[in-house]
Amino acid sequence: MTVSNHRSPCTMCLMNRRNFLKTGCTAGAVGLVAGPQHLLAAATRDKVKIRILYSLHDVVQPQPDWPYSGFDFAPVMERITSELTKRCPGFEFVTAMAKGPEEAKAVLESDQTAGIDGYLVYQLNCWNRVVQTIVESGKPVLYADFQYGGSGGFLVYTAEFLRKPSPNLAFVASSDLEDLTEAVRCFALVKQGGSPADFSAAVTQKRISRTPAPGNLSCLADPLKTLSPDECVQRLKQSRILAVRDETAKTAEPIFGIPLEYIPFAEVNEAWKSADRDASREVAERWKKNAAEVIEVSDETLATSAAMYLGMKEVLKKHEANAITINCLGGFYGGHIHAYPCLGFHELNNEGLIGGCECDIRSAATMVMITALTQGRPGYISDPVIDTAKRQIIYAHCVASNKVFGPQGPTNPFSIMTHSEDRQGASVRSILPLGYMTTTLEIEPARQEILFHQGKAVANDPDDRACRTKLAVEPVGDLEKLFTLWDQWGWHRVTAYGDLKEPVYALADHIGWKVVEEA
């Protein structure tokens, strides 16, 4: 009897699927439990036994995070388990969940006498540290990304593993379930006497061979006039970033030559409260009129968001600054601010100013540099996702301009939606132009480096999971290399339209910095 002939492991568990997932149900066991024990042993002794360990907060997500609060993972886990059972005859799958290292360690301890041949660790939420414990077992480990769910942790943790090689670990980052299936089948090598390192090498070969070859990377014409390096440096010195991290007010050391000042939540909140309500309603009506659609966002929320935009403008004017970056999640959840700044950032970026997410000062400085260098084009800060099935990197965030060629350039369609992670407030899904070359950057002052890659814009992904705007590009260069630097640079990247390779290299040479090409 083969696993592929069995019923789905959850056929008998539908009335209590959460208990099934928490306790772990042996894939294929439903059709066998009624038989004599010696028949069960005979049927399973030659199977490759894999523990699927789902790394997540809970079955129903209890907090704001990717994919979003309230997301039900049960159907996702059921589908993965049942599909692998059907597609991998000769395999037996058992499941468990873990939130972090302690639960992962408990799984390893319970598996000591379970005859487990290897582990599939599925990163369903971003930052749960589960795979690190499982790798220490020495058994072959396949690490998989649930895209738009676990992608941040997956990229950072995978880069850590690649930097300090773990010979028993392999990874897969694909929207195609067959790519996962092909990787899982490589566990059979270990059952046949191969080493965990043989397994890892086989998965790597499969991943590379199944990644599509580069497509047509010729792009639409996009004439772009940039500043000289010296002019750009002068423009940076004339800029100012306001950082709103907590209730601290202080002047900090410049970053990338840009003056930096911390201001408190209270100042931004007071400016929001003082914003003219009639003017706020006028801005809100303009947004509503210009948007392709407004989805689950009330007029009141739009007006509140417009007041935040006007408040930020006043704060920028007061401090003679052209950039502001706010710890939006901490401020909103902590009750320090009462409207998301997403739509306000969208409007600022359309105007040639800078609105940066999450008080990420380094990314905000990168945005200032891009806007200065290109004489007005906005940077788009994002949380990227890599999909080998499509040979794409997808830049996802809830803030994006819809004037990617600068304030005087054409507009592209956008929708107003709730902020994705908690389904509150108002944010933007920008349907960004396709066919153009994009340049993605990040600065690191401590190392005097500028991270760099490019890609052709090929799609806008409408997936409801994770952040609202999702621009997919086909990278120029080596997709495999794109997996290697996330632990050193963090998750954020800043993308701009245009071929900025020559001016970025010229600027780096002028200031004595190094350009690091990550693809």
C-alpha positions in Angstrom: 0.0 0.0 0.0 1.4 3.5 -0.9 0.6 6.8 0.7 -0.8 8.1 -2.6 -3.7 5.7 -2.2 -4.7 6.9 1.2 -7.3 9.5 2.1 -6.2 13.0 3.1 -4.9 12.9 6.7 -7.6 15.4 7.6 -10.6 13.6 6.2 -11.4 12.3 9.7 -10.3 15.5 11.4 -12.6 18.1 9.8 -14.7 18.4 12.9 -11.6 19.3 14.9 -8.9 20.3 12.5 -7.2 22.5 14.9 -6.6 19.7 17.4 -5.4 17.6 14.4 -2.8 20.2 13.5 -1.7 20.8 17.1 -1.2 17.2 18.0 0.1 16.0 14.7 -1.8 13.5 12.5 0.2 10.9 10.5 -0.5 11.4 6.8 -1.9 8.1 5.5 -2.6 6.6 8.9 -6.4 7.0 8.5 -6.6 4.0 6.2 -4.4 1.8 8.5 -5.3 2.4 12.1 -8.0 -0.2 12.0 -5.6 -3.0 10.8 -3.3 -5.3 12.8 -0.1 -3.7 14.1 2.1 -6.1 12.0 0.3 -5.0 8.9 0.8 -1.3 9.8 4.6 -1.9 10.4 4.9 -3.8 7.1 3.2 -1.0 5.2 5.3 1.8 6.6 8.8 0.4 7.3 10.1 1.3 3.9 8.6 4.7 3.6 10.5 7.9 3.9 9.1 9.5 7.1 9.1 13.3 7.1 8.0 15.6 9.9 6.3 18.7 8.5 6.8 21.4 11.1 4.7 24.5 10.6 6.4 27.6 12.1 3.7 30.1 13.0 2.0 32.0 15.9 -1.2 30.0 15.9 -3.7 28.3 13.6 -5.8 31.5 13.4 -3.3 34.4 13.5 -3.9 36.4 16.7 -1.9 39.5 15.9 -1.0 42.0 13.1 1.7 40.4 11.0 2.0 38.9 7.6 -0.3 37.6 6.1 -2.7 39.5 8.3 -4.5 39.4 11.6 -7.2 36.7 11.7 -5.7 34.7 8.8 -6.7 31.0 9.1 -3.7 28.8 8.4 -5.7 25.5 8.8 -6.7 25.2 5.1 -3.1 26.1 4.1 -1.6 23.4 6.3 -4.2 20.9 5.3 -3.6 21.5 1.6 0.2 21.3 1.9 0.0 18.0 3.9 -2.6 16.4 1.7 -1.0 17.5 -1.6 2.4 16.2 -0.6 0.8 12.9 0.5 -0.8 12.5 -2.9 2.2 13.6 -4.9 4.9 11.6 -3.0 4.2 7.9 -3.0 6.5 6.0 -0.7 6.5 8.9 1.9 4.8 9.2 5.2 4.2 12.7 6.6 3.5 13.6 10.2 2.7 17.2 11.2 3.3 19.5 14.1 3.3 23.2 14.8 5.9 25.4 16.7 6.0 29.0 17.7 9.6 29.1 18.6 12.7 27.3 19.9 11.2 25.7 22.9 8.3 24.1 21.0 10.8 23.1 18.3 13.0 21.4 20.8 10.0 19.5 22.2 9.2 18.2 18.8 12.8 17.0 18.4 12.7 15.2 21.7 9.4 13.5 20.9 10.8 12.4 17.6 13.8 10.6 19.0 12.1 7.2 18.7 9.7 8.1 15.9 11.9 7.1 13.0 11.9 10.5 11.4 14.1 10.6 8.3 14.0 14.4 7.8 12.2 17.7 8.4 10.2 20.1 6.3 10.1 23.4 8.2 7.5 25.7 6.7 7.8 29.4 7.6 4.2 30.5 7.8 4.7 33.7 9.8 7.8 35.9 9.4 9.9 35.8 12.6 9.2 32.6 14.5 12.6 31.0 15.1 12.0 27.3 14.6 14.2 26.2 11.8 17.4 27.1 13.7 16.6 24.5 16.4 15.6 21.8 13.8 18.8 22.2 11.8 20.8 21.4 15.0 19.3 17.9 14.8 21.7 17.0 12.0 19.0 15.4 10.0 18.2 16.7 6.5 16.0 19.8 6.7 14.1 21.4 3.9 13.2 25.0 4.7 10.2 26.4 2.8 8.7 29.9 2.5 4.9 30.5 2.7 5.0 33.5 0.4 3.4 36.7 1.8 3.4 35.0 5.1 6.8 33.9 6.3 9.0 35.7 3.7 10.8 38.2 5.9 12.1 35.6 8.3 12.7 33.1 5.5 15.0 35.5 3.6 16.9 36.7 6.6 17.3 33.2 8.2 18.2 31.6 4.8 21.0 34.2 4.3 22.3 33.3 7.8 22.4 29.7 6.9 24.2 30.4 3.6 26.8 32.6 5.4 27.5 29.9 8.0 26.8 26.8 5.9 24.7 24.1 7.4 25.3 21.0 5.2 22.0 19.4 6.2 19.8 22.3 5.1 18.2 23.1 1.8 15.6 25.6 0.9 12.7 26.3 -1.5 11.0 29.6 -2.2 8.4 29.0 -4.9 4.7 29.7 -5.6 4.6 26.4 -7.5 3.7 23.4 -5.3 5.5 21.1 -7.7 8.8 22.8 -6.9 8.2 21.9 -3.2 7.3 18.4 -4.2 10.5 17.9 -6.2 12.5 19.2 -3.3 10.7 16.8 -0.8 11.4 13.8 -3.1 15.1 14.4 -2.5 14.7 13.1 1.0 14.6 9.7 -0.5 18.4 10.0 -1.1 19.0 9.8 2.6 16.8 6.7 2.9 18.9 5.1 0.2 22.1 5.8 2.1 23.0 9.3 1.0 24.1 11.9 3.5 22.2 15.1 4.5 24.7 17.0 2.4 23.8 14.9 -0.6 20.2 15.8 0.1 21.0 19.5 0.3 23.0 19.4 -3.0 20.1 17.6 -4.7 17.6 20.2 -3.6 19.8 23.0 -4.7 20.2 21.4 -8.1 16.5 20.9 -8.5 15.7 24.5 -7.5 18.2 25.9 -10.0 17.1 23.6 -12.8 13.4 24.4 -12.3 14.0 28.2 -12.1 13.0 29.7 -15.5 15.8 31.1 -17.7 16.0 34.9 -18.0 13.3 36.4 -20.2 13.4 39.4 -22.4 14.9 42.1 -20.3 14.7 44.9 -22.9 12.7 47.8 -21.4 10.6 50.7 -22.4 12.3 54.0 -23.1 12.7 56.1 -20.0 14.9 59.1 -20.5 16.2 60.3 -17.1 18.3 63.3 -16.3 20.3 62.9 -13.0 22.3 65.3 -10.9 26.1 65.1 -11.0 27.6 63.5 -7.9 28.7 66.8 -6.5 25.3 68.4 -7.0 23.7 65.4 -5.4 25.9 65.6 -2.3 25.0 69.3 -2.0 21.3 68.5 -2.3 21.7 65.9 0.5 23.3 68.4 2.8 20.4 70.8 2.1 17.8 68.1 3.1 16.6 67.1 6.5 15.0 63.9 7.9 12.6 64.0 10.8 12.6 60.6 12.6 9.6 59.9 14.8 10.5 56.8 16.8 9.1 57.5 20.3 8.7 60.5 22.5 12.4 61.5 22.1 13.4 64.9 20.7 17.1 65.3 19.8 19.5 66.3 17.0 21.4 63.3 15.7 24.5 62.8 13.6 23.8 63.2 9.9 23.2 60.0 7.9 24.7 59.9 4.4 25.4 63.6 4.7 21.7 64.3 5.5 20.9 66.2 8.7 18.8 64.1 11.0 16.5 65.2 13.8 14.3 63.1 16.1 10.9 64.5 17.1 8.3 63.0 19.5 5.1 61.3 18.6 3.3 64.1 20.6 4.4 66.7 18.1 3.0 64.8 15.2 -0.2 64.0 17.0 -0.7 67.6 18.0 -0.2 68.7 14.3 -2.8 66.0 13.3 -5.3 67.3 15.9 -4.7 70.9 14.8 -5.1 70.2 11.0 -8.0 72.2 9.4 -10.9 69.7 9.2 -12.4 71.4 6.1 -9.1 71.1 4.3 -8.8 67.5 5.5 -12.2 66.7 4.0 -11.2 68.3 0.7 -8.0 66.2 0.5 -10.0 63.1 1.4 -12.5 63.8 -1.3 -9.7 64.3 -3.8 -8.2 61.0 -2.9 -11.6 59.3 -3.1 -12.2 60.8 -6.6 -8.8 59.9 -8.0 -8.7 56.4 -6.6 -9.8 53.6 -8.9 -11.7 52.2 -5.9 -12.0 52.6 -2.2 -12.4 49.2 -0.4 -13.6 49.0 3.2 -12.3 52.4 4.1 -14.9 54.9 5.5 -15.1 58.6 4.7 -14.2 59.3 8.3 -11.0 57.3 8.1 -10.1 59.1 4.9 -10.6 62.4 6.5 -8.5 61.3 9.5 -5.7 60.2 7.2 -5.9 63.5 5.3 -5.5 65.3 8.6 -2.4 63.2 9.3 -1.0 64.3 5.9 -1.7 68.0 6.6 -0.2 67.6 10.0 3.0 66.0 8.6 3.3 68.9 6.1 3.1 71.4 8.9 5.8 69.6 10.9 8.1 69.4 7.9 7.6 73.1 7.3 8.3 74.0 10.9 11.6 72.0 10.9 12.6 73.0 7.4 12.7 69.3 6.5 11.8 67.5 3.3 11.6 63.9 4.7 9.8 62.3 7.6 9.8 58.6 8.8 7.5 57.4 11.5 7.3 54.4 13.7 3.8 54.0 12.4 2.9 50.6 13.9 4.4 51.4 17.4 2.7 54.8 17.4 -0.7 53.6 16.2 -0.8 50.5 18.5 0.6 52.4 21.4 -2.1 55.1 21.1 0.5 57.8 20.4 -0.9 58.6 16.9 -4.5 58.0 15.8 -4.2 57.6 12.1 -1.9 55.7 9.8 0.4 57.9 7.8 0.3 55.7 4.7 -1.9 57.9 2.6 0.0 60.9 3.8 3.3 59.3 2.8 1.8 58.5 -0.6 0.9 62.1 -1.1 4.3 63.4 0.1 6.2 61.1 -2.2 4.0 62.2 -5.1 5.0 65.8 -4.4 8.8 65.2 -4.4 9.0 65.0 -0.6 9.8 61.9 1.3 7.5 59.8 3.6 9.2 56.7 4.9 7.7 53.8 6.8 8.5 52.3 10.2 11.1 54.9 11.3 13.6 53.1 9.1 16.1 56.0 8.9 18.5 54.1 6.6 15.7 53.5 4.0 14.5 57.1 4.4 18.0 58.4 3.7 18.1 56.1 0.6 14.8 57.6 -0.5 16.2 61.1 -0.1 19.2 60.2 -2.1 17.1 58.7 -4.9 14.8 61.7 -5.1 17.8 64.1 -5.1 19.7 62.1 -7.7 16.8 61.8 -10.1 15.5 65.3 -9.5 12.1 64.2 -8.1 11.5 60.5 -8.6 10.2 58.8 -5.4 11.7 55.8 -3.8 9.4 52.9 -2.9 10.3 51.2 0.3 9.3 47.5 0.5 9.5 44.1 2.1 10.6 41.9 -0.8 9.6 38.3 -1.6 11.5 35.9 -3.9 9.6 33.5 -6.1 11.9 31.1 -8.1 8.9 29.6 -10.0 8.5 32.9 -11.8 12.1 34.1 -11.5 10.8 37.2 -9.7 11.4 39.4 -6.7 8.3 41.1 -5.5 8.4 44.4 -3.6 5.5 44.6 -1.2 4.4 47.5 1.0 1.3 49.4 2.0 2.7 52.8 0.9 3.6 53.6 -2.7 3.6 56.6 -5.0 1.5 56.7 -8.1 3.8 59.2 -9.8 6.9 57.0 -10.2 8.4 59.3 -12.8 8.2 62.4 -10.6 5.7 65.1 -9.6 5.3 66.3 -13.2 5.1 62.8 -14.7 2.1 60.7 -15.5 0.0 59.0 -12.8 -0.9 55.3 -12.6 -4.1 53.8 -11.0 -4.3 53.3 -7.3 -6.8 51.9 -4.9 -7.4 52.9 -1.3 -7.6 49.9 1.1 -7.1 49.1 4.8 -3.6 48.6 6.1 -3.0 44.9 5.4 -1.6 43.5 8.6 -4.5 44.6 10.8 -7.2 45.6 8.3 -7.4 49.0 9.9 -6.9 52.6 8.7 -6.2 53.5 5.1 -3.3 52.6 2.8 -2.5 52.3 -0.9 -2.4 49.7 -3.6 -0.6 51.3 -6.5 -0.8 49.6 -9.8 2.7 50.4 -11.0 3.8 50.8 -14.6 5.2 47.7 -16.3 7.9 47.2 -18.9 10.4 49.7 -17.3 13.8 49.2 -15.7 13.8 49.6 -12.0 16.8 50.1 -9.6 16.7 48.9 -6.0 19.1 50.3 -3.4 19.9 50.5 0.3 22.6 52.4 2.0 24.7 51.3 5.0 26.7 54.1 6.5 28.6 51.9 9.0 30.2 50.0 6.1 30.1 52.9 3.6 28.3 50.6 1.1 25.3 51.0 -1.3 23.4 47.8 -2.0 22.3 47.5 -5.6 20.2 45.4 -7.9 18.0 46.0 -10.9 15.0 44.4 -12.5 12.4 44.8 -15.2 8.9 45.6 -13.9 6.7 42.7 -15.1 3.6 42.4 -12.9 1.4 43.8 -10.1 0.4 40.9 -7.8 -3.1 41.3 -6.4 -2.7 38.6 -3.7 -4.7 39.6 -0.6 -2.0 38.4 1.7 0.6 40.8 3.1 1.1 44.4 2.0 -1.2 46.0 -0.6 1.2 47.1 -3.3 3.2 44.3 -4.8 5.4 45.1 -7.8 7.0 42.0 -9.3 10.2 42.4 -11.3 12.5 40.0 -13.1 15.9 40.7 -11.7 18.9 41.5 -13.9 21.6 38.9 -13.0 21.7 35.9 -10.7 18.5 35.1 -8.8 20.3 32.7 -6.6 22.7 35.4 -5.4 19.7 37.4 -4.3 19.2 35.0 -1.4 22.5 35.8 0.2 22.6 39.3 1.9 19.4 39.7 3.8 21.0 38.9 7.2 23.5 41.7 6.7 21.1 44.3 5.2 17.7 43.5 6.8 14.5 43.1 4.9 13.7 46.6 3.5 14.8 47.7 0.1 14.0 51.0 -1.8 13.1 50.8 -5.5 12.9 53.6 -8.1 12.0 53.6 -11.7 14.9 54.2 -14.1 18.3 52.8 -14.9 20.4 54.4 -12.1 23.4 52.1 -12.3 25.8 54.7 -13.8 24.8 57.6 -11.5 24.8 55.4 -8.4 28.3 54.2 -9.2 29.5 57.7 -10.0 28.1 59.0 -6.7 29.7 56.1 -4.7 33.1 56.8 -6.4 32.7 60.5 -5.6 32.2 59.9 -1.8 34.5 56.9 -1.5 31.8 54.3 -0.9 31.5 50.8 -2.3 28.6 49.5 -4.4 27.6 45.9 -3.5 25.7 44.2 -6.3 23.4 41.6 -4.7 22.3 40.0 -8.0 
